[in-house]
Amino acid sequence: MTGVPASAAGGTGRPAPGGKLGAAAVNQASLWNIANILTMVRLVLVPGFVMLMLQDGGYDPAWRAWAWAAFAVAMITDIFDGHLARTYNLVTDFGKIADPIADKAIMAAGLICLSALGDLPWWVTGVILFRELGITLMRFWVIRHGVIPASRGGKVKTLAQGTAVGMYVLALTGPLATLRFWMMAVAGVLTVLTGLDYVRQAIVLRRQGLAAERAAAGDARDAR
């Protein structure tokens, strides 16, 4: 859409030859913006991270360092793609769907690999993944009433999770190994608390939406 009337563009009001093809090309080109490319890079990094993480049985410090690098790049792109999309109006339907999938995929890959290698209890992985999947499904459940925005607590939770998982990916020992335990504990607490807050927001939003629908239905009956 250029905002130029058809009469101004061609003088007859009829689309120029190849107009449909041109519009399709514009729409296709808009998909390949920097924000979406970063999201795609993050998706590609998921299997790459898993392969690096599990090389030589999953306990080689060098391979774990490479896996950490892949994980760190994925987390950094998560910060920038959303910011770029909002700042430069690069939001697309693909980005709306792919971005949260990429976020959950890299985090789930890290947690599952760590638990499979015995570095992290499965119940920790279960709690975090249950929360992430549950909140995602809940957003779809109330989407017709409105959108639950990402809260500041949710962003801090994501940062804490990424930091904790990244520290577990590295072969740390001594005080740093103790520090990563407490970082994961903080991430776990934030995961639960922010999850409960999102549930509260969803309930309030749904109640308000249903009340608005009942009021609108009542107004329609009165109008008849």
C-alpha positions in Angstrom: 0.0 0.0 0.0 1.5 3.3 -1.1 -1.4 5.5 -0.2 -1.6 6.9 -3.8 -5.1 6.7 -5.4 -5.4 4.5 -8.4 -6.5 7.5 -10.5 -3.3 9.3 -9.7 -1.2 6.3 -10.4 -2.7 5.3 -13.8 -5.3 7.9 -14.6 -8.0 5.3 -15.4 -8.6 3.7 -12.0 -7.6 0.3 -13.4 -4.6 -1.6 -12.0 -1.5 -1.5 -14.1 -0.5 -4.7 -15.9 1.3 -6.9 -13.5 -0.1 -5.1 -10.6 -1.0 -8.2 -8.7 2.5 -9.6 -9.3 4.0 -6.4 -8.1 1.9 -6.4 -4.9 2.9 -10.0 -4.2 6.6 -9.1 -4.7 6.3 -6.3 -2.2 4.6 -8.6 0.4 7.2 -11.3 -0.1 10.0 -8.7 0.2 8.6 -7.4 3.5 9.0 -10.9 5.0 12.8 -10.7 4.5 13.4 -7.9 7.0 16.2 -7.8 9.5 13.9 -8.7 12.4 12.6 -11.8 10.7 16.1 -12.8 9.6 17.3 -12.7 13.2 14.3 -14.9 14.2 15.2 -17.4 11.5 18.8 -17.4 12.7 17.6 -18.3 16.2 15.5 -21.1 14.8 18.5 -22.5 12.9 20.7 -22.2 16.0 18.4 -24.6 18.0 19.5 -27.9 16.2 23.0 -26.5 16.0 23.1 -25.9 19.8 21.8 -29.4 20.5 24.5 -31.0 18.3 27.2 -29.0 20.0 25.8 -29.7 23.4 25.8 -33.5 22.9 29.1 -33.9 21.2 31.4 -36.5 22.8 28.7 -37.5 25.3 27.9 -33.9 26.3 30.7 -33.5 28.9 33.6 -32.0 26.8 34.3 -28.5 28.1 35.3 -27.3 24.7 32.1 -28.4 23.0 30.1 -27.1 25.9 31.8 -23.7 25.3 30.8 -23.7 21.7 27.3 -24.7 22.7 27.2 -21.8 25.1 28.3 -19.4 22.3 25.4 -20.7 20.1 22.9 -20.3 23.0 24.3 -16.8 23.8 23.8 -15.7 20.1 20.3 -17.0 20.2 19.4 -15.1 23.3 21.0 -11.9 22.0 19.0 -12.1 18.7 15.9 -12.5 20.9 16.6 -9.1 22.4 17.2 -7.3 19.1 14.6 -8.8 16.7 11.6 -7.6 18.7 13.1 -4.2 19.3 13.9 -3.7 15.6 10.5 -4.9 14.6 8.7 -2.4 16.8 11.1 0.5 16.2 11.2 0.3 12.4 7.6 -1.0 11.9 8.8 -4.4 10.7 6.1 -6.5 12.4 4.8 -9.3 10.2 2.5 -12.2 10.7 5.5 -14.5 10.3 7.3 -12.7 13.1 4.3 -12.8 15.4 4.3 -16.6 15.1 7.9 -17.5 14.7 9.4 -15.2 17.3 7.7 -16.9 20.4 8.3 -20.3 18.9 12.0 -19.6 18.5 12.2 -18.2 22.1 10.6 -21.3 23.5 12.6 -23.7 21.3 16.0 -22.5 22.3 15.1 -22.5 26.0 13.5 -25.9 25.9 16.5 -27.3 24.0 18.8 -26.0 26.7 16.8 -27.3 29.6 16.1 -30.7 28.1 19.7 -31.3 27.1 20.9 -30.3 30.6 18.4 -32.7 32.2 19.2 -35.5 29.8 22.9 -35.1 30.8 22.0 -35.2 34.5 23.2 -31.6 35.1 19.7 -30.3 36.0 16.8 -32.1 37.7 14.0 -33.0 35.4 11.4 -31.4 37.7 13.1 -28.0 37.2 12.8 -28.4 33.4 9.2 -29.7 33.8 8.1 -26.6 35.9 9.7 -24.1 33.5 8.4 -25.8 30.3 4.9 -26.3 31.8 4.7 -22.7 32.7 5.9 -21.5 29.2 3.5 -23.8 27.3 0.6 -23.1 29.7 1.0 -19.3 29.3 1.2 -19.6 25.6 -2.0 -21.6 25.4 -3.7 -19.3 27.8 -2.8 -16.3 25.6 -4.7 -18.0 22.7 -7.6 -18.8 25.1 -8.2 -15.1 25.8 -7.1 -13.7 22.5 -10.6 -12.8 21.4 -11.0 -10.6 24.5 -7.6 -8.9 24.1 -3.8 -9.4 24.3 -1.9 -10.0 27.5 1.2 -7.8 27.1 4.6 -9.0 28.2 5.2 -7.6 31.7 8.4 -6.3 33.1 8.5 -9.3 35.4 8.2 -11.6 32.5 11.2 -9.9 30.8 13.3 -10.2 34.0 12.2 -13.9 34.2 13.5 -14.5 30.6 16.8 -12.8 31.4 17.2 -14.9 34.6 16.3 -18.1 32.7 18.8 -17.4 29.9 21.5 -16.5 32.3 21.0 -19.6 34.5 20.8 -22.0 31.5 23.8 -20.4 30.0 25.8 -20.9 33.2 24.7 -24.6 33.3 25.8 -25.1 29.7 29.3 -24.0 30.6 31.4 -26.5 32.5 31.7 -24.4 35.6 33.2 -25.5 38.9 33.8 -24.1 42.4 32.0 -20.9 43.4 30.7 -20.3 39.9 28.9 -23.7 40.0 27.3 -22.6 43.3 26.3 -19.3 41.8 24.6 -20.9 38.9 22.5 -23.0 41.3 21.2 -19.9 43.0 20.7 -18.2 39.6 18.5 -21.1 38.5 16.6 -20.9 41.9 15.9 -17.2 41.2 14.8 -18.1 37.6 12.5 -20.8 39.0 10.9 -18.5 41.5 10.3 -15.8 38.9 8.9 -18.4 36.5 6.3 -19.4 39.0 5.4 -15.9 40.2 5.1 -14.3 36.7 3.1 -17.3 35.6 0.6 -16.8 38.4 0.4 -13.1 37.5 -0.3 -13.9 33.8 -3.1 -16.3 35.0 -4.6 -13.4 37.0 -4.4 -11.1 34.1 -6.0 -13.7 31.8 -8.9 -14.2 34.2 -9.5 -10.4 34.6 -9.3 -9.9 30.8 -11.7 -12.7 30.1 -14.2 -11.5 32.7 -14.1 -8.0 31.2 -14.5 -9.3 27.7 -17.5 -11.5 28.7 -19.1 -8.5 30.5 -18.6 -6.3 27.4 -20.1 -9.0 25.2 -23.2 -9.3 27.5 -23.6 -5.5 27.6 -23.4 -5.3 23.8 -25.9 -8.1 23.5 -28.2 -6.3 25.9 -27.9 -3.1 23.9 -28.7 -4.9 20.7 -31.9 -6.4 22.3 -33.0 -3.0 23.5 -32.4 -1.5 20.0 -34.8 -4.0 18.6 
